[in-house]
Amino acid sequence: MKTELILDLEMNQYRKLDGLSKHQLDAFSVCPSYYKWRGTQDFKPTREMELGTCIHSLALEGRVDYVQAPEINRRTNAGKAEWEAFCYDNQGKIVVNAEEAARIEGAVKACEPLLNMISAKKIIEGSMFWERGGMQCKGRPDVITEIKGKPAIVDLKTTSDIMRFDSKFFSLKYDRQAAWYAYGLKQIHDLDEVDFYFLVVDTEEPFLAQWVKPDEEVLDSANVKLDLAVAGLKHCIEQDVWPGLPTIRTISKRPWD
């Protein structure tokens, strides 16, 4: 197993390299058979994911990965030809309309003052590989840096309603993402502490943004869940047994309701 940070690794190369990702572990947490099925499916980003990618690359790397489409009447032969020429000239770019371009630019502008708070000169974008519970693991954080003099990981999250981010935090398992990446960086660089910050930005007006930092209790609880999930997946792989969902599940009242 390898424990290292690889720089300048393209996403398609990263996906081909062996290693358990947080997203794969999320699938296993549904049930082992769902994890097995997900492994056979091609990755197909949603439109919101594509817009999020555009915001990531522009805000964090200064790279424009999108192009705004011109007004073209594609119902005519001339319009179809013009559209095909436009797409050909912009291969590799995500084509957006005027409203989507405004959302991207508004979100990036909202991120700028918060990103200026990262005073460390050392900012790294790389792919991490480490061992956990006898499994090869991997992760690709947005930014590895230092904040307030401590090693830190930054992950940019886009949302269409920033006021609902807290309610989605646990359902989307962002607590486990923070614990997953922080654990990996600790193993790679033999660190005792790593801070994790989410840079959350709204993709709708008025384009609010803020830092969100999970506390130690949240991370400790997430690490317990991660260790159980990794152990469970390792067992399924060794035994080649992939059960599905239980036939009946009881749902209980939540403590905060």
C-alpha positions in Angstrom: 0.0 0.0 0.0 1.2 3.5 -0.7 1.1 6.5 1.6 1.9 9.6 -0.4 0.7 12.9 -1.9 0.8 13.1 -5.7 0.8 16.5 -7.4 -0.5 17.3 -10.9 -2.4 14.1 -11.2 -5.3 14.4 -13.7 -8.7 13.4 -12.5 -9.1 10.5 -15.0 -5.8 9.1 -13.9 -6.8 9.5 -10.2 -10.0 7.6 -10.7 -8.1 4.7 -12.3 -5.7 4.3 -9.3 -6.5 1.8 -6.6 -8.0 3.2 -3.5 -11.2 3.4 -1.5 -12.7 6.9 -1.7 -15.2 8.6 0.6 -17.9 8.4 -2.0 -17.4 4.7 -2.4 -17.7 4.3 1.4 -20.9 6.4 1.3 -22.3 3.9 -1.2 -21.3 1.0 1.1 -23.1 2.7 4.0 -26.4 2.3 2.1 -25.7 -1.4 1.8 -23.0 -3.7 0.5 -24.9 -4.7 -2.7 -25.4 -1.0 -3.5 -21.7 -0.4 -3.3 -21.1 -3.4 -5.6 -23.6 -2.0 -8.1 -22.2 1.5 -8.0 -18.8 0.2 -9.0 -20.2 -0.9 -12.3 -21.7 2.5 -13.2 -20.0 5.2 -15.2 -19.8 8.6 -13.4 -22.3 11.1 -14.8 -22.2 14.5 -13.2 -25.5 16.4 -12.7 -25.9 19.9 -14.1 -25.3 21.4 -10.6 -22.1 19.3 -10.3 -20.9 20.8 -13.6 -21.6 24.3 -12.4 -19.9 23.5 -9.1 -16.8 22.4 -11.1 -16.8 25.7 -12.9 -16.9 27.6 -9.6 -14.2 25.4 -8.1 -11.7 25.8 -11.0 -12.3 29.6 -11.3 -12.3 30.4 -7.6 -9.4 28.1 -6.6 -7.3 27.9 -9.7 -8.2 31.0 -11.7 -9.1 28.7 -14.6 -12.2 29.2 -16.8 -13.7 25.9 -17.6 -16.9 27.2 -19.1 -18.1 29.3 -22.0 -21.3 31.2 -22.3 -23.4 30.1 -25.3 -24.4 32.8 -27.8 -28.1 33.3 -28.8 -28.5 30.9 -31.7 -31.7 29.7 -33.3 -31.0 26.0 -33.5 -34.3 25.3 -35.3 -32.8 26.5 -38.6 -30.2 24.7 -40.6 -27.9 27.8 -40.4 -28.4 27.9 -36.6 -27.6 24.2 -36.3 -24.4 24.7 -38.3 -23.5 27.7 -36.2 -24.1 25.8 -32.9 -22.0 22.8 -34.1 -19.2 25.2 -35.0 -19.4 26.9 -31.6 -19.3 23.5 -29.7 -16.4 22.4 -31.9 -14.4 25.5 -31.1 -15.1 25.1 -27.4 -14.4 21.4 -26.9 -13.5 20.6 -23.3 -15.5 23.6 -22.0 -18.8 23.4 -20.1 -21.4 25.4 -22.2 -23.6 27.5 -20.0 -26.4 30.0 -20.6 -26.4 33.7 -19.4 -28.2 32.8 -16.1 -25.8 30.0 -15.3 -22.8 32.2 -16.1 -24.1 34.9 -13.7 -24.5 32.3 -11.0 -20.9 31.1 -11.4 -19.4 34.6 -11.4 -21.5 35.7 -8.4 -20.4 32.7 -6.4 -16.7 33.2 -7.3 -16.9 36.8 -6.3 -18.4 35.9 -2.9 -15.5 33.4 -2.3 -12.7 35.9 -2.9 -12.7 37.8 0.4 -12.8 34.5 2.3 -10.0 33.0 0.3 -7.9 36.1 1.0 -8.0 34.9 4.7 -5.6 32.1 3.8 -2.4 33.8 4.5 -0.1 30.9 4.0 2.0 31.0 0.8 2.0 27.2 0.5 -1.2 26.1 -1.2 -1.2 22.6 -2.7 -3.7 20.8 -4.8 -3.0 17.1 -4.9 -4.2 13.5 -4.7 -3.7 11.7 -1.4 -3.2 8.0 -0.8 -3.0 6.3 2.6 -3.8 3.1 4.5 -6.7 2.7 6.9 -7.9 -0.5 8.5 -5.9 -2.6 6.1 -7.4 -0.9 3.0 -5.8 1.3 0.4 -7.6 4.7 0.6 -7.5 7.8 -1.4 -8.8 11.4 -1.5 -8.6 14.5 -3.6 -9.1 17.6 -1.5 -9.5 21.0 -3.1 -6.7 22.7 -1.2 -4.0 21.7 1.3 -2.5 24.6 3.1 -1.9 26.2 6.5 -4.4 28.4 8.3 -3.6 30.2 11.5 -0.2 28.4 11.5 -1.7 24.9 11.4 -1.9 22.3 8.6 -5.4 22.6 7.0 -7.5 21.2 4.3 -10.1 23.4 2.5 -13.0 22.0 0.5 -15.3 24.4 -1.4 -19.0 23.4 -1.3 -21.6 25.1 -3.5 -25.2 25.1 -2.4 -28.4 26.6 -3.8 -29.6 27.6 -0.3 -26.9 28.3 2.3 -29.4 28.4 5.1 -30.0 24.7 4.6 -26.3 23.7 4.6 -26.4 22.6 8.3 -29.4 20.3 7.7 -27.6 18.7 4.7 -24.2 18.5 6.5 -24.8 15.1 8.1 -27.2 13.7 5.5 -24.6 14.2 2.8 -21.9 12.9 5.2 -19.7 16.0 5.0 -18.6 15.1 8.6 -17.1 11.9 7.3 -15.5 13.7 4.4 -13.7 16.1 6.8 -12.6 13.2 9.0 -11.5 11.1 6.0 -9.3 13.7 4.4 -7.8 14.9 7.7 -6.9 11.3 8.7 -5.3 10.8 5.3 -3.1 13.9 5.5 -2.1 13.0 9.1 -0.8 9.6 7.8 1.0 11.0 4.8 2.9 13.7 6.7 2.9 12.1 10.2 0.9 15.0 11.7 -0.8 15.1 15.0 -3.4 17.7 14.0 -5.0 18.8 10.8 -7.8 21.4 10.6 -10.6 21.1 8.1 -12.6 24.0 6.7 -15.5 24.0 4.3 -15.8 27.1 2.2 -19.6 27.2 1.6 -20.9 29.5 -1.1 -24.5 30.1 -2.3 -25.0 29.8 -6.1 -28.1 32.0 -5.8 -28.4 35.7 -5.1 -27.3 37.4 -2.8 -24.4 34.9 -3.1 -23.6 34.5 0.6 -20.4 32.6 1.7 -18.8 31.6 4.9 -16.2 29.2 6.5 -17.7 26.2 8.2 -15.4 24.2 10.5 -16.5 20.9 12.1 -15.5 20.6 15.8 -13.5 17.8 17.3 -16.6 16.0 18.6 -18.1 15.8 15.1 -14.8 14.5 13.7 -14.3 11.9 16.4 -17.9 10.6 15.9 -17.3 10.5 12.1 -14.0 8.6 12.5 -15.8 5.9 14.6 -18.4 5.5 11.7 -15.6 5.4 9.1 -13.7 2.7 11.0 -16.8 0.6 11.2 -17.6 1.1 7.5 -14.0 0.3 6.4 -14.0 -2.9 8.5 -17.3 -3.9 7.1 -16.2 -3.4 3.5 -13.0 -5.3 4.1 -15.0 -8.2 5.5 -17.3 -8.2 2.5 -14.4 -8.2 0.1 -12.6 -11.0 1.9 -15.8 -13.1 2.1 -17.2 -12.0 -1.3 -20.6 -11.5 0.3 -22.7 -8.5 -0.6 -26.0 -8.3 1.2 -28.7 -5.8 0.4 -31.1 -3.8 2.5 -32.9 -5.5 5.4 -36.5 -6.5 4.6 -37.9 -4.3 7.4 -36.4 -1.3 9.1 -37.8 0.6 12.0 -37.5 4.4 12.0 -37.5 6.2 15.4 -38.2 9.7 16.5 -35.2 12.0 16.2 -33.9 13.6 19.5 -34.3 17.1 18.2 -37.9 16.7 16.9 
